[in-house]
């Protein structure tokens, strides 16, 4: 039962970071990144996760969804392009727009980082009782609902 509860809570925690950016997960995420090896920051990871969830996005859409200022988006995307994690593609319907898409390398890195994050979260949360995990899960779900309305 605890394993199932941990999986639910982990899923909730991974869905919340764009909304509570750089909160309690910062230490956990940085520790996971150090173990995987690529020089990727929390905003890079958030961009990668968004692209994994939504597919191709315009740079402005990414910034808007993740609450990252336009002035920071180009350097973040440039870094990911340089690491061959994402690539730029001209929008077929409007050639003035540039789309960003996750590469196969980016998908593989994201998969490894996600696995490492889940292990780190499992360690951090494993000392909680089943009741505490249930309460945390309910609270995180409520937080997701509330923050998505803001």
C-alpha positions as CSV (number, residue, x, y, z in Angstrom):
1,X,0.0,0.0,0.0
2,X,2.8,2.4,0.9
3,X,4.4,1.9,-2.5
4,X,1.2,2.8,-4.3
5,X,0.7,5.9,-2.1
6,X,4.3,7.0,-2.7
7,X,3.7,6.7,-6.5
8,X,0.6,8.9,-6.2
9,X,2.4,11.5,-4.1
10,X,5.4,11.4,-6.4
11,X,3.2,12.0,-9.4
12,X,1.6,15.0,-7.7
13,X,4.9,16.5,-6.7
14,X,6.2,16.2,-10.2
15,X,3.1,18.0,-11.6
16,X,3.4,20.9,-9.2
17,X,6.9,22.4,-9.7
18,X,6.0,24.8,-12.5
19,X,3.4,26.3,-10.2
20,X,5.5,26.5,-7.0
21,X,8.8,26.8,-8.9
22,X,12.0,26.4,-7.0
23,X,10.2,25.5,-3.7
24,X,10.9,22.3,-1.7
25,X,11.9,20.3,-4.7
26,X,15.0,22.5,-5.6
27,X,17.4,20.5,-3.4
28,X,15.9,17.2,-4.6
29,X,16.1,18.2,-8.2
30,X,19.6,19.5,-8.0
31,X,20.8,16.3,-6.3
32,X,19.2,14.3,-9.1
33,X,20.8,16.4,-11.8
34,X,24.2,16.0,-10.3
35,X,23.9,12.2,-10.6
36,X,22.8,12.2,-14.3
37,X,25.7,14.3,-15.6
38,X,24.3,16.8,-18.1
39,X,24.6,20.5,-17.0
40,X,20.9,21.2,-16.9
41,X,19.2,23.6,-14.5
42,X,15.7,23.4,-13.0
43,X,14.2,25.7,-15.7
44,X,15.8,23.5,-18.4
45,X,14.2,20.5,-16.9
46,X,10.8,22.3,-16.7
47,X,11.1,23.2,-20.4
48,X,11.9,19.5,-21.2
49,X,9.0,18.2,-19.2
50,X,6.6,20.7,-20.8
51,X,7.7,19.6,-24.3
52,X,7.3,16.0,-23.3
53,X,3.8,16.6,-22.2
54,X,2.6,19.0,-24.9
55,X,4.9,18.3,-27.9
56,X,6.1,21.1,-30.1
57,X,5.7,24.6,-28.6
58,X,6.6,28.2,-29.6
59,X,9.2,29.8,-27.4
60,X,6.7,32.4,-26.2
61,X,4.2,29.6,-25.3
62,X,6.8,27.8,-23.2
63,X,7.7,31.0,-21.3
64,X,4.1,31.8,-20.7
65,X,3.2,28.4,-19.4
66,X,6.3,28.1,-17.1
67,X,6.2,31.8,-16.1
68,X,9.7,32.4,-17.4
69,X,10.4,35.9,-18.7
70,X,11.0,36.3,-22.5
71,X,14.5,37.7,-21.8
72,X,15.5,34.3,-20.1
73,X,13.9,32.0,-22.7
74,X,16.4,32.5,-25.5
75,X,19.5,31.6,-23.4
76,X,17.7,28.6,-21.9
77,X,16.7,27.3,-25.3
78,X,20.1,28.1,-26.7
79,X,21.7,25.9,-24.0
80,X,19.3,23.0,-24.7
81,X,19.9,23.3,-28.5
82,X,23.7,23.3,-27.8
83,X,23.3,20.1,-25.8
84,X,21.2,18.7,-28.6
85,X,18.3,18.2,-26.2
86,X,15.9,20.3,-28.2
87,X,15.9,21.6,-31.7
88,X,14.3,24.6,-33.4
89,X,11.9,24.1,-36.2
90,X,10.2,26.7,-38.4
91,X,6.5,26.7,-37.9
92,X,4.8,25.3,-41.1
93,X,1.8,27.6,-40.8
94,X,3.6,30.8,-39.9
95,X,7.3,30.9,-41.0
96,X,7.9,33.9,-38.6
97,X,7.5,31.6,-35.6
98,X,10.0,29.1,-34.3
99,X,8.9,25.9,-32.6
100,X,10.9,24.0,-30.1
101,X,10.8,20.2,-30.0
102,X,12.4,17.6,-27.7
103,X,15.0,15.4,-29.5
104,X,15.5,11.7,-28.9
105,X,18.6,12.6,-26.8
106,X,16.4,15.0,-24.8
107,X,13.8,12.3,-24.3
108,X,16.4,9.8,-23.1
109,X,17.9,12.4,-20.6
110,X,14.5,13.3,-19.4
111,X,13.6,9.7,-18.8
112,X,16.8,9.1,-16.8
113,X,16.4,12.3,-14.8
114,X,12.8,11.5,-14.1
115,X,13.8,8.0,-12.8
116,X,16.5,9.6,-10.6
117,X,14.0,12.2,-9.3
118,X,11.5,9.5,-8.4
119,X,14.1,7.6,-6.5
120,X,15.2,10.8,-4.6
121,X,11.5,11.7,-3.8
122,X,10.9,8.1,-2.7
123,X,13.8,8.4,-0.2
124,X,12.7,11.8,1.1
125,X,9.1,10.7,1.5
126,X,9.6,7.1,2.7
127,X,9.8,8.1,6.4
128,X,6.2,9.4,6.3
129,X,3.4,7.2,7.6
130,X,0.6,6.0,5.3
131,X,-1.7,8.6,6.8
132,X,0.8,11.3,6.3
133,X,1.2,10.2,2.7
134,X,-2.5,10.2,2.1
135,X,-2.8,13.7,3.7
136,X,0.1,15.0,1.6
137,X,-1.4,13.6,-1.6
138,X,-4.8,15.1,-0.9
139,X,-3.2,18.5,-0.1
140,X,-1.1,18.4,-3.2
141,X,-4.1,17.6,-5.4
142,X,-6.0,20.5,-3.8
143,X,-3.0,22.8,-4.3
144,X,-2.8,21.8,-8.0
145,X,-6.5,22.6,-8.4
146,X,-6.3,25.9,-6.6
147,X,-3.1,27.0,-8.4
148,X,-4.4,26.1,-11.8
149,X,-7.3,28.5,-11.2
150,X,-5.0,31.4,-10.4
